[in-house]
Amino acid sequence: MDIVIGVLGAGIGSGLMAIVMAVIQRKWKKDDQQNLILEKLESISQRMDRMEAEDAEREAKHSRIRILRFGDECSHDVKHSREHFEQVIEDVDAYESSAQIILNSKTIRPL
């Protein structure tokens, strides 16, 4: 009888141990999946930041080109409409806000 109880006890103990190990392995697998998701999210976030900086730099260059062209036209006595003046002021504002975004990564040339 003691042998039967000992064998059953060992069987139950090893069964419980197997269940505990399965639960632990499932948790580790879940943690690994969560870590993988977090790594991918971080990668996407970095790519988005890089794309935002590139877009800001591109917008700043385009605004700068339009501003310089306007200044050149003014120096050659080209007449401009009120709307054109307003557009250049918007370009200056866009240039300045774009400069703030890319200031951390690169240097932007002054007007």
C-alpha positions as YAML, in Angstrom:
chain: A
units: angstrom
residues:
- id: 1
  name: MET
  ca: [0.00, 0.00, 0.00]
- id: 2
  name: ASP
  ca: [2.80, 2.39, 0.86]
- id: 3
  name: ILE
  ca: [4.39, 1.55, -2.47]
- id: 4
  name: VAL
  ca: [1.13, 2.33, -4.31]
- id: 5
  name: ILE
  ca: [0.76, 5.66, -2.51]
- id: 6
  name: GLY
  ca: [4.42, 6.45, -3.17]
- id: 7
  name: VAL
  ca: [4.03, 5.66, -6.87]
- id: 8
  name: LEU
  ca: [0.80, 7.67, -7.09]
- id: 9
  name: GLY
  ca: [2.39, 10.53, -5.17]
- id: 10
  name: ALA
  ca: [5.38, 10.52, -7.49]
- id: 11
  name: GLY
  ca: [3.06, 10.39, -10.50]
- id: 12
  name: ILE
  ca: [0.98, 13.28, -9.21]
- id: 13
  name: GLY
  ca: [4.13, 15.22, -8.32]
- id: 14
  name: SER
  ca: [5.64, 14.73, -11.75]
- id: 15
  name: GLY
  ca: [2.27, 15.56, -13.36]
- id: 16
  name: LEU
  ca: [2.07, 18.78, -11.38]
- id: 17
  name: MET
  ca: [5.66, 19.53, -12.28]
- id: 18
  name: ALA
  ca: [4.84, 19.03, -15.98]
- id: 19
  name: ILE
  ca: [1.84, 21.37, -15.68]
- id: 20
  name: VAL
  ca: [3.93, 24.01, -13.91]
- id: 21
  name: MET
  ca: [6.64, 23.73, -16.57]
- id: 22
  name: ALA
  ca: [4.05, 24.05, -19.35]
- id: 23
  name: VAL
  ca: [2.62, 27.18, -17.73]
- id: 24
  name: ILE
  ca: [6.09, 28.67, -17.33]
- id: 25
  name: GLN
  ca: [6.99, 27.86, -20.94]
- id: 26
  name: ARG
  ca: [3.73, 29.40, -22.16]
- id: 27
  name: LYS
  ca: [4.48, 32.55, -20.15]
- id: 28
  name: TRP
  ca: [8.00, 32.71, -21.58]
- id: 29
  name: LYS
  ca: [6.62, 32.27, -25.09]
- id: 30
  name: LYS
  ca: [4.07, 35.02, -24.42]
- id: 31
  name: ASP
  ca: [6.83, 37.28, -23.05]
- id: 32
  name: ASP
  ca: [8.96, 36.56, -26.14]
- id: 33
  name: GLN
  ca: [6.02, 37.46, -28.39]
- id: 34
  name: GLN
  ca: [5.40, 40.67, -26.45]
- id: 35
  name: ASN
  ca: [9.08, 41.57, -26.64]
- id: 36
  name: LEU
  ca: [9.05, 40.93, -30.39]
- id: 37
  name: ILE
  ca: [6.00, 43.17, -30.79]
- id: 38
  name: LEU
  ca: [7.63, 45.90, -28.70]
- id: 39
  name: GLU
  ca: [10.82, 45.68, -30.78]
- id: 40
  name: LYS
  ca: [8.82, 45.98, -34.00]
- id: 41
  name: LEU
  ca: [6.86, 48.95, -32.62]
- id: 42
  name: GLU
  ca: [10.11, 50.65, -31.64]
- id: 43
  name: SER
  ca: [11.48, 50.03, -35.13]
- id: 44
  name: ILE
  ca: [8.34, 51.50, -36.70]
- id: 45
  name: SER
  ca: [8.50, 54.49, -34.37]
- id: 46
  name: GLN
  ca: [12.12, 55.16, -35.35]
- id: 47
  name: ARG
  ca: [11.24, 54.90, -39.05]
- id: 48
  name: MET
  ca: [8.32, 57.30, -38.57]
- id: 49
  name: ASP
  ca: [10.58, 59.80, -36.79]
- id: 50
  name: ARG
  ca: [13.12, 59.54, -39.60]
- id: 51
  name: MET
  ca: [10.41, 59.99, -42.25]
- id: 52
  name: GLU
  ca: [9.00, 63.01, -40.39]
- id: 53
  name: ALA
  ca: [12.45, 64.61, -40.28]
- id: 54
  name: GLU
  ca: [13.02, 63.89, -43.99]
- id: 55
  name: ASP
  ca: [9.62, 65.38, -44.86]
- id: 56
  name: ALA
  ca: [10.34, 68.46, -42.76]
- id: 57
  name: GLU
  ca: [13.71, 68.87, -44.47]
- id: 58
  name: ARG
  ca: [12.14, 68.51, -47.92]
- id: 59
  name: GLU
  ca: [9.44, 71.07, -47.04]
- id: 60
  name: ALA
  ca: [12.07, 73.45, -45.67]
- id: 61
  name: LYS
  ca: [14.10, 73.19, -48.89]
- id: 62
  name: HIS
  ca: [11.04, 73.85, -51.05]
- id: 63
  name: SER
  ca: [10.00, 76.81, -48.91]
- id: 64
  name: ARG
  ca: [13.55, 78.19, -49.00]
- id: 65
  name: ILE
  ca: [13.65, 77.92, -52.80]
- id: 66
  name: ARG
  ca: [10.35, 79.82, -53.13]
- id: 67
  name: ILE
  ca: [11.50, 82.49, -50.66]
- id: 68
  name: LEU
  ca: [14.83, 83.00, -52.43]
- id: 69
  name: ARG
  ca: [13.14, 83.13, -55.83]
- id: 70
  name: PHE
  ca: [10.72, 85.76, -54.52]
- id: 71
  name: GLY
  ca: [13.61, 87.80, -53.13]
- id: 72
  name: ASP
  ca: [15.46, 87.53, -56.42]
- id: 73
  name: GLU
  ca: [12.36, 88.64, -58.34]
- id: 74
  name: CYS
  ca: [11.95, 91.63, -56.00]
- id: 75
  name: SER
  ca: [15.58, 92.64, -56.60]
- id: 76
  name: HIS
  ca: [14.84, 92.63, -60.35]
- id: 77
  name: ASP
  ca: [11.77, 94.85, -59.91]
- id: 78
  name: VAL
  ca: [9.27, 92.10, -60.71]
- id: 79
  name: LYS
  ca: [5.80, 93.10, -59.54]
- id: 80
  name: HIS
  ca: [3.95, 90.68, -57.25]
- id: 81
  name: SER
  ca: [0.35, 90.38, -56.21]
- id: 82
  name: ARG
  ca: [-0.83, 90.60, -52.62]
- id: 83
  name: GLU
  ca: [-1.57, 86.87, -52.76]
- id: 84
  name: HIS
  ca: [2.04, 86.18, -53.75]
- id: 85
  name: PHE
  ca: [3.31, 88.22, -50.78]
- id: 86
  name: GLU
  ca: [0.98, 86.30, -48.46]
- id: 87
  name: GLN
  ca: [2.19, 83.00, -49.91]
- id: 88
  name: VAL
  ca: [5.81, 83.95, -49.26]
- id: 89
  name: ILE
  ca: [4.96, 84.83, -45.66]
- id: 90
  name: GLU
  ca: [3.37, 81.37, -45.32]
- id: 91
  name: ASP
  ca: [6.55, 79.90, -46.81]
- id: 92
  name: VAL
  ca: [8.65, 81.73, -44.22]
- id: 93
  name: ASP
  ca: [6.43, 80.35, -41.43]
- id: 94
  name: ALA
  ca: [6.64, 76.83, -42.91]
- id: 95
  name: TYR
  ca: [10.43, 77.15, -43.24]
- id: 96
  name: GLU
  ca: [10.77, 78.18, -39.62]
- id: 97
  name: SER
  ca: [8.51, 75.39, -38.31]
- id: 98
  name: SER
  ca: [10.29, 72.81, -40.47]
- id: 99
  name: ALA
  ca: [13.59, 74.09, -39.15]
- id: 100
  name: GLN
  ca: [12.42, 73.39, -35.61]
- id: 101
  name: ILE
  ca: [11.64, 69.77, -36.49]
- id: 102
  name: ILE
  ca: [14.96, 69.04, -38.17]
- id: 103
  name: LEU
  ca: [17.08, 71.11, -35.82]
- id: 104
  name: ASN
  ca: [17.94, 68.04, -33.73]
- id: 105
  name: SER
  ca: [19.18, 65.95, -36.64]
- id: 106
  name: LYS
  ca: [20.78, 68.42, -39.06]
- id: 107
  name: THR
  ca: [21.70, 72.03, -39.47]
- id: 108
  name: ILE
  ca: [19.41, 74.14, -41.58]
- id: 109
  name: ARG
  ca: [20.81, 77.03, -43.57]
- id: 110
  name: PRO
  ca: [19.50, 80.47, -42.69]
- id: 111
  name: LEU
  ca: [17.66, 82.46, -45.33]
...
